[in-house]
């Protein structure tokens, strides 16, 4: 019986077989030019099918964003009321949700972080309309839609926090 230090290893690659193994491994690594072209063609095909349906609906997306914003602002107004006993006045406006009002009535428990991070603007880059007291409840919150005018139909219709 021989000692383990003097035994021959079962397989010991020499320099030639090591180079051959490395070259074979390198040939398999990565993607070929043909594979890259096929992948790019698939991505282009998918983009051609999807992009036109998305691009054709920016105004509908703006309406959806406005409705979501109105719900978020409405929730912030309710939090303001819970903290301070009433909604901001029409004069204080939605700015009262961003920074503490200094005009009367000054809120007693206004939160230091505010209720919204920025003054809200509708997706058409106009301020939301806020009135307190409102014509249809404790406050009115609305956007005049795409045309920016009272009334309208379709994309030009007025949007409120109560609209669906």
Secondary structure by P-SEA (a helix, b strand, c coil): ccccccccccccccaaaaaaaaaaaaaaccccaaaaaaaaaaaaaaaaacaaaaaacaaaaaaaaaaaaaaaaaaaaaaaaaaccccccccccccccccccccccccccccccccccccccccccbbbbbbcccccccbbbbccccccccccccccbbbccccc
